[in-house]
Amino acid sequence: MWQKVRLGSFLLALLVGLSIPSISLGADDGTITIKSPEPGAVIQGDTVTVIWDQNKAGMADHVHLIIDGRRQLPVLTASQKSVKLSLGEHEITVQAATKDHKLLEPKASVTFRLE
């Protein structure tokens, strides 16, 4: 029996240590691209409509909007959101999240000004 355990452990260690080039071990959670507003845009009024493309992959389920560094409610199905903000400069980040709302790496940010 000891021989079987040692042989099993050896085979497991051998398999874990193998490098298989055709398999990517890093998670690809898709991409996010902000289509509007353009970086540095000056928008008249107190409302901005953020439009983005999300190519979901891996663990990505939905996105979160992060406005001026503060996380907002998740956006589950839409690819755009209108947000009312104070006049001045703002930054909005659209970031991929898991079903458990854990933020993932795919994200895009844009800075703009409301006047």
Biopython code that builds the backbone (N, CA, C, O; Angstrom):
import numpy as np
from Bio.PDB.StructureBuilder import StructureBuilder

atoms = [
    (1, "MET", "N", (0.826, -1.192, 0.000)),
    (1, "MET", "CA", (0.000, 0.000, 0.000)),
    (1, "MET", "C", (0.867, 1.251, 0.000)),
    (1, "MET", "O", (0.558, 2.218, -0.696)),
    (2, "TRP", "N", (1.939, 1.242, 0.765)),
    (2, "TRP", "CA", (2.840, 2.393, 0.822)),
    (2, "TRP", "C", (3.388, 2.707, -0.566)),
    (2, "TRP", "O", (3.550, 3.873, -0.926)),
    (3, "GLN", "N", (3.673, 1.663, -1.345)),
    (3, "GLN", "CA", (4.186, 1.833, -2.699)),
    (3, "GLN", "C", (3.152, 2.565, -3.562)),
    (3, "GLN", "O", (3.519, 3.448, -4.338)),
    (4, "LYS", "N", (1.856, 2.211, -3.438)),
    (4, "LYS", "CA", (0.814, 2.834, -4.236)),
    (4, "LYS", "C", (0.668, 4.318, -3.887)),
    (4, "LYS", "O", (0.503, 5.148, -4.781)),
    (5, "VAL", "N", (0.728, 4.654, -2.607)),
    (5, "VAL", "CA", (0.620, 6.050, -2.176)),
    (5, "VAL", "C", (1.794, 6.847, -2.705)),
    (5, "VAL", "O", (1.616, 7.944, -3.234)),
    (6, "ARG", "N", (3.001, 6.301, -2.567)),
    (6, "ARG", "CA", (4.185, 7.016, -3.046)),
    (6, "ARG", "C", (4.135, 7.194, -4.554)),
    (6, "ARG", "O", (4.477, 8.262, -5.061)),
    (7, "LEU", "N", (3.709, 6.153, -5.286)),
    (7, "LEU", "CA", (3.628, 6.243, -6.730)),
    (7, "LEU", "C", (2.569, 7.273, -7.134)),
    (7, "LEU", "O", (2.785, 8.066, -8.051)),
    (8, "GLY", "N", (1.427, 7.257, -6.446)),
    (8, "GLY", "CA", (0.378, 8.239, -6.729)),
    (8, "GLY", "C", (0.861, 9.652, -6.468)),
    (8, "GLY", "O", (0.602, 10.550, -7.269)),
    (9, "SER", "N", (1.554, 9.865, -5.366)),
    (9, "SER", "CA", (2.083, 11.192, -5.041)),
    (9, "SER", "C", (3.105, 11.626, -6.071)),
    (9, "SER", "O", (3.143, 12.793, -6.462)),
    (10, "PHE", "N", (3.936, 10.691, -6.514)),
    (10, "PHE", "CA", (4.948, 11.003, -7.517)),
    (10, "PHE", "C", (4.294, 11.420, -8.834)),
    (10, "PHE", "O", (4.700, 12.404, -9.452)),
    (11, "LEU", "N", (3.271, 10.658, -9.260)),
    (11, "LEU", "CA", (2.588, 10.993, -10.512)),
    (11, "LEU", "C", (1.879, 12.340, -10.416)),
    (11, "LEU", "O", (1.908, 13.123, -11.365)),
    (12, "LEU", "N", (1.249, 12.614, -9.288)),
    (12, "LEU", "CA", (0.592, 13.901, -9.088)),
    (12, "LEU", "C", (1.607, 15.034, -9.151)),
    (12, "LEU", "O", (1.372, 16.038, -9.822)),
    (13, "ALA", "N", (2.719, 14.884, -8.468)),
    (13, "ALA", "CA", (3.758, 15.912, -8.489)),
    (13, "ALA", "C", (4.292, 16.107, -9.896)),
    (13, "ALA", "O", (4.555, 17.238, -10.305)),
    (14, "LEU", "N", (4.456, 15.031, -10.637)),
    (14, "LEU", "CA", (4.941, 15.113, -12.001)),
    (14, "LEU", "C", (3.951, 15.861, -12.885)),
    (14, "LEU", "O", (4.348, 16.714, -13.679)),
    (15, "LEU", "N", (2.650, 15.542, -12.751)),
    (15, "LEU", "CA", (1.633, 16.216, -13.556)),
    (15, "LEU", "C", (1.506, 17.692, -13.220)),
    (15, "LEU", "O", (1.361, 18.522, -14.117)),
    (16, "VAL", "N", (1.560, 18.027, -11.941)),
    (16, "VAL", "CA", (1.446, 19.425, -11.520)),
    (16, "VAL", "C", (2.639, 20.224, -12.034)),
    (16, "VAL", "O", (2.492, 21.391, -12.397)),
    (17, "GLY", "N", (3.801, 19.614, -12.068)),
    (17, "GLY", "CA", (5.004, 20.318, -12.483)),
    (17, "GLY", "C", (5.161, 20.455, -13.977)),
    (17, "GLY", "O", (6.021, 21.209, -14.431)),
    (18, "LEU", "N", (4.351, 19.744, -14.768)),
    (18, "LEU", "CA", (4.484, 19.840, -16.218)),
    (18, "LEU", "C", (4.056, 21.198, -16.724)),
    (18, "LEU", "O", (3.107, 21.790, -16.210)),
    (19, "SER", "N", (4.738, 21.682, -17.708)),
    (19, "SER", "CA", (4.380, 22.932, -18.351)),
    (19, "SER", "C", (3.714, 22.615, -19.676)),
    (19, "SER", "O", (4.339, 22.030, -20.561)),
    (20, "ILE", "N", (2.467, 22.989, -19.820)),
    (20, "ILE", "CA", (1.734, 22.729, -21.051)),
    (20, "ILE", "C", (1.503, 24.070, -21.740)),
    (20, "ILE", "O", (0.641, 24.830, -21.298)),
    (21, "PRO", "N", (2.236, 24.389, -22.802)),
    (21, "PRO", "CA", (2.178, 25.695, -23.408)),
    (21, "PRO", "C", (0.826, 26.080, -23.993)),
    (21, "PRO", "O", (0.542, 27.271, -24.115)),
    (22, "SER", "N", (-0.015, 25.123, -24.359)),
    (22, "SER", "CA", (-1.276, 25.460, -24.995)),
    (22, "SER", "C", (-2.367, 25.855, -24.005)),
    (22, "SER", "O", (-3.456, 26.256, -24.416)),
    (23, "ILE", "N", (-2.093, 25.748, -22.723)),
    (23, "ILE", "CA", (-3.088, 26.104, -21.709)),
    (23, "ILE", "C", (-2.644, 27.368, -20.994)),
    (23, "ILE", "O", (-1.521, 27.444, -20.497)),
    (24, "SER", "N", (-3.528, 28.364, -20.941)),
    (24, "SER", "CA", (-3.222, 29.597, -20.227)),
    (24, "SER", "C", (-3.689, 29.456, -18.788)),
    (24, "SER", "O", (-4.865, 29.187, -18.541)),
    (25, "LEU", "N", (-2.790, 29.633, -17.844)),
    (25, "LEU", "CA", (-3.158, 29.521, -16.430)),
    (25, "LEU", "C", (-3.707, 30.830, -15.874)),
    (25, "LEU", "O", (-4.324, 30.820, -14.808)),
    (26, "GLY", "N", (-3.505, 31.953, -16.556)),
    (26, "GLY", "CA", (-4.033, 33.236, -16.112)),
    (26, "GLY", "C", (-5.477, 33.382, -16.553)),
    (26, "GLY", "O", (-5.838, 32.950, -17.647)),
    (27, "ALA", "N", (-6.302, 33.982, -15.720)),
    (27, "ALA", "CA", (-7.715, 34.153, -16.059)),
    (27, "ALA", "C", (-7.882, 35.314, -17.023)),
    (27, "ALA", "O", (-7.309, 36.385, -16.816)),
    (28, "ASP", "N", (-8.660, 35.109, -18.070)),
    (28, "ASP", "CA", (-9.008, 36.166, -18.999)),
    (28, "ASP", "C", (-10.447, 36.533, -18.686)),
    (28, "ASP", "O", (-11.367, 35.761, -18.959)),
    (29, "ASP", "N", (-10.638, 37.705, -18.118)),
    (29, "ASP", "CA", (-11.978, 38.122, -17.711)),
    (29, "ASP", "C", (-12.590, 39.116, -18.685)),
    (29, "ASP", "O", (-13.504, 39.856, -18.324)),
    (30, "GLY", "N", (-12.090, 39.137, -19.922)),
    (30, "GLY", "CA", (-12.669, 39.976, -20.951)),
    (30, "GLY", "C", (-12.044, 41.354, -21.016)),
    (30, "GLY", "O", (-10.968, 41.601, -20.471)),
    (31, "THR", "N", (-12.752, 42.253, -21.701)),
    (31, "THR", "CA", (-12.273, 43.633, -21.868)),
    (31, "THR", "C", (-13.434, 44.601, -21.702)),
    (31, "THR", "O", (-14.599, 44.237, -21.864)),
    (32, "ILE", "N", (-13.091, 45.839, -21.376)),
    (32, "ILE", "CA", (-14.074, 46.921, -21.291)),
    (32, "ILE", "C", (-13.501, 48.123, -22.028)),
    (32, "ILE", "O", (-12.337, 48.481, -21.845)),
    (33, "THR", "N", (-14.326, 48.741, -22.859)),
    (33, "THR", "CA", (-13.936, 49.942, -23.586)),
    (33, "THR", "C", (-15.028, 50.986, -23.399)),
    (33, "THR", "O", (-16.202, 50.706, -23.645)),
    (34, "ILE", "N", (-14.655, 52.181, -22.968)),
    (34, "ILE", "CA", (-15.630, 53.276, -22.845)),
    (34, "ILE", "C", (-15.739, 53.967, -24.195)),
    (34, "ILE", "O", (-14.741, 54.420, -24.757)),
    (35, "LYS", "N", (-16.968, 54.044, -24.711)),
    (35, "LYS", "CA", (-17.218, 54.679, -26.004)),
    (35, "LYS", "C", (-17.591, 56.151, -25.851)),
    (35, "LYS", "O", (-17.316, 56.956, -26.740)),
    (36, "SER", "N", (-18.213, 56.505, -24.730)),
    (36, "SER", "CA", (-18.638, 57.880, -24.496)),
    (36, "SER", "C", (-18.765, 58.098, -22.997)),
    (36, "SER", "O", (-19.250, 57.214, -22.292)),
    (37, "PRO", "N", (-18.341, 59.254, -22.490)),
    (37, "PRO", "CA", (-17.807, 60.408, -23.201)),
    (37, "PRO", "C", (-16.343, 60.201, -23.594)),
    (37, "PRO", "O", (-15.665, 59.306, -23.088)),
    (38, "GLU", "N", (-15.884, 61.039, -24.493)),
    (38, "GLU", "CA", (-14.484, 61.033, -24.895)),
    (38, "GLU", "C", (-13.628, 61.567, -23.749)),
    (38, "GLU", "O", (-14.100, 62.395, -22.970)),
    (39, "PRO", "N", (-12.394, 61.117, -23.632)),
    (39, "PRO", "CA", (-11.498, 61.657, -22.601)),
    (39, "PRO", "C", (-11.346, 63.171, -22.757)),
    (39, "PRO", "O", (-11.105, 63.663, -23.860)),
    (40, "GLY", "N", (-11.487, 63.906, -21.655)),
    (40, "GLY", "CA", (-11.347, 65.360, -21.666)),
    (40, "GLY", "C", (-12.562, 66.108, -22.184)),
    (40, "GLY", "O", (-12.506, 67.326, -22.348)),
    (41, "ALA", "N", (-13.654, 65.411, -22.443)),
    (41, "ALA", "CA", (-14.857, 66.055, -22.975)),
    (41, "ALA", "C", (-15.395, 67.089, -21.995)),
    (41, "ALA", "O", (-15.290, 66.936, -20.778)),
    (42, "VAL", "N", (-15.974, 68.143, -22.557)),
    (42, "VAL", "CA", (-16.685, 69.158, -21.768)),
    (42, "VAL", "C", (-18.163, 68.994, -22.120)),
    (42, "VAL", "O", (-18.568, 69.156, -23.271)),
    (43, "ILE", "N", (-18.947, 68.672, -21.106)),
    (43, "ILE", "CA", (-20.371, 68.371, -21.300)),
    (43, "ILE", "C", (-21.193, 69.451, -20.624)),
    (43, "ILE", "O", (-20.955, 69.791, -19.465)),
    (44, "GLN", "N", (-22.160, 69.988, -21.350)),
    (44, "GLN", "CA", (-23.041, 71.011, -20.795)),
    (44, "GLN", "C", (-24.132, 70.343, -19.967)),
    (44, "GLN", "O", (-24.771, 69.390, -20.414)),
    (45, "GLY", "N", (-24.338, 70.854, -18.755)),
    (45, "GLY", "CA", (-25.371, 70.306, -17.891)),
    (45, "GLY", "C", (-24.787, 69.445, -16.786)),
    (45, "GLY", "O", (-23.570, 69.340, -16.634)),
    (46, "ASP", "N", (-25.680, 68.830, -16.017)),
    (46, "ASP", "CA", (-25.236, 68.059, -14.851)),
    (46, "ASP", "C", (-25.420, 66.550, -15.003)),
    (46, "ASP", "O", (-25.352, 65.807, -14.024)),
    (47, "THR", "N", (-25.654, 66.104, -16.242)),
    (47, "THR", "CA", (-25.859, 64.673, -16.470)),
    (47, "THR", "C", (-24.934, 64.179, -17.576)),
    (47, "THR", "O", (-24.802, 64.807, -18.627)),
    (48, "VAL", "N", (-24.301, 63.047, -17.316)),
    (48, "VAL", "CA", (-23.449, 62.409, -18.313)),
    (48, "VAL", "C", (-23.985, 61.006, -18.572)),
    (48, "VAL", "O", (-24.397, 60.307, -17.646)),
    (49, "THR", "N", (-23.975, 60.606, -19.830)),
    (49, "THR", "CA", (-24.332, 59.237, -20.177)),
    (49, "THR", "C", (-23.052, 58.515, -20.550)),
    (49, "THR", "O", (-22.364, 58.882, -21.502)),
    (50, "VAL", "N", (-22.748, 57.482, -19.780)),
    (50, "VAL", "CA", (-21.559, 56.686, -20.021)),
    (50, "VAL", "C", (-21.977, 55.474, -20.841)),
    (50, "VAL", "O", (-22.898, 54.749, -20.466)),
    (51, "ILE", "N", (-21.296, 55.259, -21.966)),
    (51, "ILE", "CA", (-21.584, 54.124, -22.839)),
    (51, "ILE", "C", (-20.309, 53.302, -22.961)),
    (51, "ILE", "O", (-19.232, 53.848, -23.199)),
    (52, "TRP", "N", (-20.433, 51.987, -22.796)),
    (52, "TRP", "CA", (-19.254, 51.123, -22.853)),
    (52, "TRP", "C", (-19.571, 49.827, -23.580)),
    (52, "TRP", "O", (-20.729, 49.443, -23.749)),
    (53, "ASP", "N", (-18.502, 49.171, -24.002)),
    (53, "ASP", "CA", (-18.576, 47.810, -24.538)),
    (53, "ASP", "C", (-17.894, 46.902, -23.539)),
    (53, "ASP", "O", (-16.818, 47.221, -23.032)),
    (54, "GLN", "N", (-18.513, 45.775, -23.256)),
    (54, "GLN", "CA", (-17.888, 44.772, -22.403)),
    (54, "GLN", "C", (-17.902, 43.438, -23.133)),
    (54, "GLN", "O", (-18.957, 42.944, -23.531)),
    (55, "ASN", "N", (-16.732, 42.870, -23.300)),
    (55, "ASN", "CA", (-16.607, 41.508, -23.820)),
    (55, "ASN", "C", (-16.367, 40.615, -22.621)),
    (55, "ASN", "O", (-15.251, 40.532, -22.108)),
    (56, "LYS", "N", (-17.423, 39.946, -22.177)),
    (56, "LYS", "CA", (-17.335, 39.110, -20.980)),
    (56, "LYS", "C", (-16.563, 37.835, -21.265)),
    (56, "LYS", "O", (-16.667, 37.252, -22.344)),
    (57, "ALA", "N", (-15.793, 37.419, -20.284)),
    (57, "ALA", "CA", (-15.084, 36.143, -20.338)),
    (57, "ALA", "C", (-14.726, 35.767, -18.906)),
    (57, "ALA", "O", (-14.812, 36.601, -18.005)),
    (58, "GLY", "N", (-14.337, 34.549, -18.699)),
    (58, "GLY", "CA", (-13.888, 34.115, -17.381)),
    (58, "GLY", "C", (-14.937, 34.353, -16.312)),
    (58, "GLY", "O", (-16.092, 33.958, -16.465)),
    (59, "MET", "N", (-14.532, 35.000, -15.234)),
    (59, "MET", "CA", (-15.395, 35.230, -14.076)),
    (59, "MET", "C", (-16.277, 36.474, -14.216)),
    (59, "MET", "O", (-17.151, 36.690, -13.376)),
    (60, "ALA", "N", (-16.079, 37.288, -15.239)),
    (60, "ALA", "CA", (-16.836, 38.534, -15.386)),
    (60, "ALA", "C", (-18.320, 38.248, -15.572)),
    (60, "ALA", "O", (-18.707, 37.439, -16.416)),
    (61, "ASP", "N", (-19.144, 38.922, -14.774)),
    (61, "ASP", "CA", (-20.589, 38.732, -14.827)),
    (61, "ASP", "C", (-21.321, 40.027, -15.166)),
    (61, "ASP", "O", (-22.316, 40.007, -15.891)),
    (62, "HIS", "N", (-20.836, 41.148, -14.645)),
    (62, "HIS", "CA", (-21.461, 42.449, -14.834)),
    (62, "HIS", "C", (-20.392, 43.507, -14.571)),
    (62, "HIS", "O", (-19.219, 43.173, -14.399)),
    (63, "VAL", "N", (-20.788, 44.777, -14.537)),
    (63, "VAL", "CA", (-19.829, 45.843, -14.239)),
    (63, "VAL", "C", (-20.297, 46.674, -13.051)),
    (63, "VAL", "O", (-21.472, 46.681, -12.684)),
    (64, "HIS", "N", (-19.337, 47.366, -12.473)),
    (64, "HIS", "CA", (-19.625, 48.379, -11.459)),
    (64, "HIS", "C", (-19.132, 49.714, -12.002)),
    (64, "HIS", "O", (-18.083, 49.786, -12.642)),
    (65, "LEU", "N", (-19.888, 50.753, -11.744)),
    (65, "LEU", "CA", (-19.429, 52.099, -12.058)),
    (65, "LEU", "C", (-18.770, 52.659, -10.810)),
    (65, "LEU", "O", (-19.317, 52.583, -9.710)),
    (66, "ILE", "N", (-17.606, 53.214, -10.998)),
    (66, "ILE", "CA", (-16.885, 53.863, -9.904)),
    (66, "ILE", "C", (-16.758, 55.321, -10.300)),
    (66, "ILE", "O", (-16.077, 55.661, -11.268)),
    (67, "ILE", "N", (-17.421, 56.178, -9.541)),
    (67, "ILE", "CA", (-17.479, 57.601, -9.868)),
    (67, "ILE", "C", (-16.642, 58.367, -8.851)),
    (67, "ILE", "O", (-16.918, 58.346, -7.652)),
    (68, "ASP", "N", (-15.619, 59.039, -9.355)),
    (68, "ASP", "CA", (-14.705, 59.814, -8.508)),
    (68, "ASP", "C", (-14.168, 58.963, -7.349)),
    (68, "ASP", "O", (-14.055, 59.431, -6.216)),
    (69, "GLY", "N", (-13.841, 57.700, -7.662)),
    (69, "GLY", "CA", (-13.236, 56.813, -6.671)),
    (69, "GLY", "C", (-14.209, 56.127, -5.728)),
    (69, "GLY", "O", (-13.782, 55.382, -4.845)),
    (70, "ARG", "N", (-15.501, 56.358, -5.891)),
    (70, "ARG", "CA", (-16.499, 55.748, -5.002)),
    (70, "ARG", "C", (-17.364, 54.773, -5.800)),
    (70, "ARG", "O", (-17.966, 55.140, -6.809)),
    (71, "ARG", "N", (-17.415, 53.536, -5.335)),
    (71, "ARG", "CA", (-18.177, 52.504, -6.039)),
    (71, "ARG", "C", (-19.667, 52.807, -5.953)),
    (71, "ARG", "O", (-20.188, 53.189, -4.906)),
    (72, "GLN", "N", (-20.329, 52.625, -7.082)),
    (72, "GLN", "CA", (-21.770, 52.817, -7.174)),
    (72, "GLN", "C", (-22.453, 51.462, -7.310)),
    (72, "GLN", "O", (-21.810, 50.418, -7.199)),
    (73, "LEU", "N", (-23.727, 51.486, -7.545)),
    (73, "LEU", "CA", (-24.482, 50.249, -7.717)),
    (73, "LEU", "C", (-24.016, 49.506, -8.964)),
    (73, "LEU", "O", (-23.567, 50.131, -9.925)),
    (74, "PRO", "N", (-24.116, 48.180, -8.958)),
    (74, "PRO", "CA", (-23.727, 47.417, -10.140)),
    (74, "PRO", "C", (-24.687, 47.645, -11.298)),
    (74, "PRO", "O", (-25.861, 47.956, -11.097)),
    (75, "VAL", "N", (-24.175, 47.485, -12.507)),
    (75, "VAL", "CA", (-25.000, 47.533, -13.712)),
    (75, "VAL", "C", (-24.994, 46.111, -14.270)),
    (75, "VAL", "O", (-23.969, 45.627, -14.750)),
    (76, "LEU", "N", (-26.141, 45.455, -14.202)),
    (76, "LEU", "CA", (-26.191, 44.029, -14.515)),
    (76, "LEU", "C", (-26.368, 43.718, -15.993)),
    (76, "LEU", "O", (-25.764, 42.768, -16.493)),
    (77, "THR", "N", (-27.174, 44.487, -16.698)),
    (77, "THR", "CA", (-27.456, 44.113, -18.079)),
    (77, "THR", "C", (-27.180, 45.211, -19.091)),
    (77, "THR", "O", (-26.866, 44.902, -20.241)),
    (78, "ALA", "N", (-27.281, 46.446, -18.723)),
    (78, "ALA", "CA", (-27.142, 47.544, -19.685)),
    (78, "ALA", "C", (-25.680, 47.790, -20.047)),
    (78, "ALA", "O", (-24.769, 47.350, -19.345)),
    (79, "SER", "N", (-25.476, 48.493, -21.143)),
    (79, "SER", "CA", (-24.125, 48.907, -21.521)),
    (79, "SER", "C", (-24.036, 50.424, -21.575)),
    (79, "SER", "O", (-23.163, 50.992, -22.231)),
    (80, "GLN", "N", (-24.964, 51.068, -20.866)),
    (80, "GLN", "CA", (-24.894, 52.518, -20.701)),
    (80, "GLN", "C", (-25.638, 52.909, -19.437)),
    (80, "GLN", "O", (-26.525, 52.196, -18.967)),
    (81, "LYS", "N", (-25.259, 54.058, -18.900)),
    (81, "LYS", "CA", (-25.882, 54.544, -17.662)),
    (81, "LYS", "C", (-25.780, 56.059, -17.656)),
    (81, "LYS", "O", (-24.708, 56.610, -17.903)),
    (82, "SER", "N", (-26.882, 56.735, -17.378)),
    (82, "SER", "CA", (-26.879, 58.191, -17.210)),
    (82, "SER", "C", (-26.729, 58.492, -15.734)),
    (82, "SER", "O", (-27.390, 57.890, -14.888)),
    (83, "VAL", "N", (-25.840, 59.443, -15.435)),
    (83, "VAL", "CA", (-25.530, 59.772, -14.052)),
    (83, "VAL", "C", (-25.586, 61.278, -13.881)),
    (83, "VAL", "O", (-24.999, 62.023, -14.665)),
    (84, "LYS", "N", (-26.293, 61.723, -12.852)),
    (84, "LYS", "CA", (-26.355, 63.148, -12.522)),
    (84, "LYS", "C", (-25.255, 63.447, -11.508)),
    (84, "LYS", "O", (-25.161, 62.797, -10.466)),
    (85, "LEU", "N", (-24.417, 64.447, -11.828)),
    (85, "LEU", "CA", (-23.280, 64.803, -10.988)),
    (85, "LEU", "C", (-23.210, 66.312, -10.802)),
    (85, "LEU", "O", (-23.863, 67.066, -11.522)),
    (86, "SER", "N", (-22.423, 66.739, -9.844)),
    (86, "SER", "CA", (-22.188, 68.166, -9.666)),
    (86, "SER", "C", (-21.326, 68.683, -10.818)),
    (86, "SER", "O", (-20.627, 67.910, -11.474)),
    (87, "LEU", "N", (-21.381, 69.989, -11.058)),
    (87, "LEU", "CA", (-20.547, 70.580, -12.104)),
    (87, "LEU", "C", (-19.084, 70.467, -11.700)),
    (87, "LEU", "O", (-18.754, 70.509, -10.514)),
    (88, "GLY", "N", (-18.212, 70.324, -12.688)),
    (88, "GLY", "CA", (-16.791, 70.203, -12.420)),
    (88, "GLY", "C", (-16.204, 68.967, -13.079)),
    (88, "GLY", "O", (-16.855, 68.306, -13.889)),
    (89, "GLU", "N", (-14.961, 68.665, -12.718)),
    (89, "GLU", "CA", (-14.261, 67.530, -13.316)),
    (89, "GLU", "C", (-14.603, 66.239, -12.571)),
    (89, "GLU", "O", (-14.709, 66.218, -11.345)),
    (90, "HIS", "N", (-14.771, 65.175, -13.335)),
    (90, "HIS", "CA", (-15.114, 63.873, -12.768)),
    (90, "HIS", "C", (-14.363, 62.766, -13.497)),
    (90, "HIS", "O", (-13.937, 62.925, -14.641)),
    (91, "GLU", "N", (-14.212, 61.634, -12.799)),
    (91, "GLU", "CA", (-13.658, 60.437, -13.416)),
    (91, "GLU", "C", (-14.627, 59.294, -13.171)),
    (91, "GLU", "O", (-15.063, 59.062, -12.043)),
    (92, "ILE", "N", (-14.958, 58.584, -14.238)),
    (92, "ILE", "CA", (-15.800, 57.394, -14.120)),
    (92, "ILE", "C", (-14.998, 56.207, -14.607)),
    (92, "ILE", "O", (-14.381, 56.239, -15.672)),
    (93, "THR", "N", (-15.020, 55.151, -13.797)),
    (93, "THR", "CA", (-14.390, 53.887, -14.164)),
    (93, "THR", "C", (-15.489, 52.846, -14.294)),
    (93, "THR", "O", (-16.366, 52.740, -13.436)),
    (94, "VAL", "N", (-15.432, 52.084, -15.371)),
    (94, "VAL", "CA", (-16.320, 50.944, -15.566)),
    (94, "VAL", "C", (-15.443, 49.720, -15.342)),
    (94, "VAL", "O", (-14.464, 49.514, -16.061)),
    (95, "GLN", "N", (-15.795, 48.895, -14.335)),
    (95, "GLN", "CA", (-14.939, 47.778, -13.962)),
    (95, "GLN", "C", (-15.740, 46.483, -13.883)),
    (95, "GLN", "O", (-16.826, 46.443, -13.306)),
    (96, "ALA", "N", (-15.189, 45.432, -14.468)),
    (96, "ALA", "CA", (-15.831, 44.118, -14.450)),
    (96, "ALA", "C", (-15.880, 43.577, -13.024)),
    (96, "ALA", "O", (-15.005, 43.856, -12.204)),
    (97, "ALA", "N", (-16.928, 42.791, -12.750)),
    (97, "ALA", "CA", (-17.097, 42.189, -11.419)),
    (97, "ALA", "C", (-17.674, 40.787, -11.561)),
    (97, "ALA", "O", (-18.314, 40.453, -12.558)),
    (98, "THR", "N", (-17.429, 39.982, -10.538)),
    (98, "THR", "CA", (-17.985, 38.628, -10.488)),
    (98, "THR", "C", (-19.421, 38.678, -9.992)),
    (98, "THR", "O", (-19.917, 39.739, -9.616)),
    (99, "LYS", "N", (-20.088, 37.528, -9.992)),
    (99, "LYS", "CA", (-21.448, 37.448, -9.441)),
    (99, "LYS", "C", (-21.479, 37.870, -7.978)),
    (99, "LYS", "O", (-22.499, 38.356, -7.489)),
    (100, "ASP", "N", (-20.344, 37.682, -7.268)),
    (100, "ASP", "CA", (-20.235, 38.063, -5.857)),
    (100, "ASP", "C", (-19.791, 39.514, -5.689)),
    (100, "ASP", "O", (-19.513, 39.946, -4.570)),
    (101, "HIS", "N", (-19.721, 40.266, -6.775)),
    (101, "HIS", "CA", (-19.351, 41.691, -6.796)),
    (101, "HIS", "C", (-17.880, 41.944, -6.496)),
    (101, "HIS", "O", (-17.503, 43.062, -6.146)),
    (102, "LYS", "N", (-17.050, 40.923, -6.628)),
    (102, "LYS", "CA", (-15.608, 41.114, -6.498)),
    (102, "LYS", "C", (-15.109, 41.774, -7.776)),
    (102, "LYS", "O", (-15.365, 41.283, -8.875)),
    (103, "LEU", "N", (-14.397, 42.887, -7.631)),
    (103, "LEU", "CA", (-13.906, 43.593, -8.803)),
    (103, "LEU", "C", (-12.774, 42.818, -9.461)),
    (103, "LEU", "O", (-11.910, 42.258, -8.787)),
    (104, "LEU", "N", (-12.794, 42.798, -10.788)),
    (104, "LEU", "CA", (-11.789, 42.117, -11.583)),
    (104, "LEU", "C", (-10.901, 43.140, -12.283)),
    (104, "LEU", "O", (-11.152, 44.343, -12.208)),
    (105, "GLU", "N", (-9.888, 42.671, -12.947)),
    (105, "GLU", "CA", (-8.939, 43.569, -13.611)),
    (105, "GLU", "C", (-9.521, 44.340, -14.794)),
    (105, "GLU", "O", (-9.223, 45.528, -14.920)),
    (106, "PRO", "N", (-10.325, 43.747, -15.662)),
    (106, "PRO", "CA", (-10.797, 44.535, -16.797)),
    (106, "PRO", "C", (-11.527, 45.787, -16.335)),
    (106, "PRO", "O", (-12.528, 45.722, -15.622)),
    (107, "LYS", "N", (-10.996, 46.932, -16.763)),
    (107, "LYS", "CA", (-11.637, 48.199, -16.419)),
    (107, "LYS", "C", (-11.190, 49.254, -17.416)),
    (107, "LYS", "O", (-10.175, 49.105, -18.097)),
    (108, "ALA", "N", (-11.960, 50.310, -17.482)),
    (108, "ALA", "CA", (-11.626, 51.461, -18.324)),
    (108, "ALA", "C", (-12.095, 52.702, -17.583)),
    (108, "ALA", "O", (-13.121, 52.683, -16.903)),
    (109, "SER", "N", (-11.336, 53.777, -17.721)),
    (109, "SER", "CA", (-11.672, 55.024, -17.038)),
    (109, "SER", "C", (-11.676, 56.178, -18.028)),
    (109, "SER", "O", (-10.985, 56.157, -19.046)),
    (110, "VAL", "N", (-12.471, 57.179, -17.698)),
    (110, "VAL", "CA", (-12.513, 58.398, -18.506)),
    (110, "VAL", "C", (-12.686, 59.595, -17.567)),
    (110, "VAL", "O", (-13.434, 59.537, -16.591)),
    (111, "THR", "N", (-11.983, 60.669, -17.883)),
    (111, "THR", "CA", (-12.118, 61.917, -17.141)),
    (111, "THR", "C", (-12.767, 62.941, -18.057)),
    (111, "THR", "O", (-12.424, 63.036, -19.236)),
    (112, "PHE", "N", (-13.708, 63.708, -17.512)),
    (112, "PHE", "CA", (-14.459, 64.695, -18.299)),
    (112, "PHE", "C", (-14.877, 65.822, -17.376)),
    (112, "PHE", "O", (-14.672, 65.753, -16.164)),
    (113, "ARG", "N", (-15.459, 66.855, -17.949)),
    (113, "ARG", "CA", (-15.897, 68.028, -17.171)),
    (113, "ARG", "C", (-17.344, 68.357, -17.491)),
    (113, "ARG", "O", (-17.745, 68.367, -18.655)),
    (114, "LEU", "N", (-18.134, 68.628, -16.445)),
    (114, "LEU", "CA", (-19.507, 69.100, -16.591)),
    (114, "LEU", "C", (-19.532, 70.594, -16.333)),
    (114, "LEU", "O", (-18.981, 71.066, -15.338)),
    (115, "GLU", "N", (-20.171, 71.342, -17.229)),
    (115, "GLU", "CA", (-20.284, 72.811, -17.055)),
    (115, "GLU", "C", (-21.725, 73.248, -17.142)),
    (115, "GLU", "O", (-22.018, 74.437, -17.021)),
]
sb = StructureBuilder()
sb.init_structure("model")
sb.init_model(0)
sb.init_chain("A")
sb.init_seg("    ")
for serial, (resi, resn, name, xyz) in enumerate(atoms, 1):
    if name == "N":
        sb.init_residue(resn, " ", resi, " ")
    sb.init_atom(name, np.array(xyz, "f"), 0.0, 1.0, " ", f" {name:<3s}", serial, name[0])
structure = sb.get_structure()
